[in-house]
Amino acid sequence: MGKVKWKGSVLLSPVPSVMVTCGNREKTNIITIGWCGVVSSKPPRVYISVRPERYSHSLIKENGEFVINLTPSDMVEICDYVGTVTGRKIDKAKKTGLTLVPSENVEPMSIDESPLSLECKVIESKELGSHEMFIADVIGVTVDESLIDENGKLRLDKVNLLVYSHGEYFTTGKKLGPIGMSMANKKRGKLAHISKIKRGRK
Ligand SMILES: Cc1cc2nc3c(=O)[nH]c(=O)nc-3n(C[C@H](O)[C@H](O)[C@H](O)COP(=O)(O)O)c2cc1C
């Protein structure tokens, strides 16, 4: 079979499906975000892209802060719900039973049931099309103690995180190996070669 050429579209897959909290301590809203990513490691800097018509957009514009709460796969339906209804009139935390807890460094509350929350302060925003991109410094991180092993290593592999791909949800599931695995295999004379992979697919 050959390949088909399509016009440009945002078929970058998968992307994380995270629950972003925004607003303030008295009123924190939750929005599901798929258009997000890392901008820089040092300083730690991320982005989320939000449509101007979202209620959350006005909240982030107002106080320039948000929290990215990672989503475990078993919370897929809750994540879908907060990404389907607006918080203008509905208290999404109340509806879903999610527990909002004060963040350490920012006004919006964090989601207690999330294994890892990144507290973000907006440094710049850009209107780049349908969405406005909020670039933010990560000024604090809250992690579930159960995910830190005896050597102090973060074990995110213990949670099956939720990912989104072309209109559907998946889980990160199975660990395939650590970063640098190719070099370790090369030393043993076992560097991966595409011909072997293709044979395995047949
Ligand atoms: C999986 C998923 C990913 C989404 N990603 C985005 C996104 O990146 N940016 C955005 O503006 N809306 C995104 N949405 C839509 C918003 O989450 C949705 O419109 C939400 O109800 C807005 O809530 P609000 O009006 O309370 O802010 C996504 C929804 C889902 C289900």
The ligand as an SDF file (V2000), in Angstrom:
LIG
                    3D

 31 33  0  0  0  0  0  0  0  0999 V2000
   -9.7540   15.8910   25.3110 C   0  0  0  0  0  0  0  0  0  0  0  0
  -10.0850   17.3630   25.2340 C   0  0  0  0  0  0  0  0  0  0  0  0
   -9.0790   18.2740   24.9450 C   0  0  0  0  0  0  0  0  0  0  0  0
   -9.3650   19.6470   24.8770 C   0  0  0  0  0  0  0  0  0  0  0  0
   -8.3590   20.5330   24.6080 N   0  0  0  0  0  0  0  0  0  0  0  0
   -8.6170   21.8480   24.5640 C   0  0  0  0  0  0  0  0  0  0  0  0
   -7.5500   22.7760   24.3380 C   0  0  0  0  0  0  0  0  0  0  0  0
   -6.3910   22.4170   24.2110 O   0  0  0  0  0  0  0  0  0  0  0  0
   -7.8840   24.0970   24.3070 N   0  0  0  0  0  0  0  0  0  0  0  0
   -9.1690   24.5570   24.4600 C   0  0  0  0  0  0  0  0  0  0  0  0
   -9.4030   25.7770   24.4030 O   0  0  0  0  0  0  0  0  0  0  0  0
  -10.1920   23.6910   24.6940 N   0  0  0  0  0  0  0  0  0  0  0  0
   -9.9380   22.3570   24.7680 C   0  0  0  0  0  0  0  0  0  0  0  0
  -10.9430   21.4780   25.0130 N   0  0  0  0  0  0  0  0  0  0  0  0
  -12.3180   21.9720   25.1970 C   0  0  0  0  0  0  0  0  0  0  0  0
  -12.5720   22.5540   26.5940 C   0  0  0  0  0  0  0  0  0  0  0  0
  -12.0380   21.7200   27.5970 O   0  0  0  0  0  0  0  0  0  0  0  0
  -14.0990   22.7080   26.8000 C   0  0  0  0  0  0  0  0  0  0  0  0
  -14.6230   23.5970   25.8380 O   0  0  0  0  0  0  0  0  0  0  0  0
  -14.4870   23.1440   28.2000 C   0  0  0  0  0  0  0  0  0  0  0  0
  -15.8400   22.8240   28.3960 O   0  0  0  0  0  0  0  0  0  0  0  0
  -14.2630   24.6230   28.4560 C   0  0  0  0  0  0  0  0  0  0  0  0
  -14.6170   24.8890   29.7740 O   0  0  0  0  0  0  0  0  0  0  0  0
  -14.7850   26.3730   30.3610 P   0  0  0  0  0  0  0  0  0  0  0  0
  -15.7770   27.1100   29.4830 O   0  0  0  0  0  0  0  0  0  0  0  0
  -15.2740   26.1310   31.7560 O   0  0  0  0  0  0  0  0  0  0  0  0
  -13.4430   27.0150   30.3050 O   0  0  0  0  0  0  0  0  0  0  0  0
  -10.6880   20.1110   25.1010 C   0  0  0  0  0  0  0  0  0  0  0  0
  -11.6990   19.1910   25.4090 C   0  0  0  0  0  0  0  0  0  0  0  0
  -11.4010   17.8210   25.4850 C   0  0  0  0  0  0  0  0  0  0  0  0
  -12.4970   16.8590   25.8330 C   0  0  0  0  0  0  0  0  0  0  0  0
  1  2  1  0
  2  3  1  0
  2 30  2  0
  3  4  2  0
  4  5  1  0
  4 28  1  0
  5  6  2  0
  6  7  1  0
  6 13  1  0
  7  8  2  0
  7  9  1  0
  9 10  1  0
 10 11  2  0
 10 12  1  0
 12 13  2  0
 13 14  1  0
 14 15  1  0
 14 28  1  0
 15 16  1  0
 16 17  1  0
 16 18  1  0
 18 19  1  0
 18 20  1  0
 20 21  1  0
 20 22  1  0
 22 23  1  0
 23 24  1  0
 24 25  2  0
 24 26  1  0
 24 27  1  0
 28 29  2  0
 29 30  1  0
 30 31  1  0
M  END
$$$$
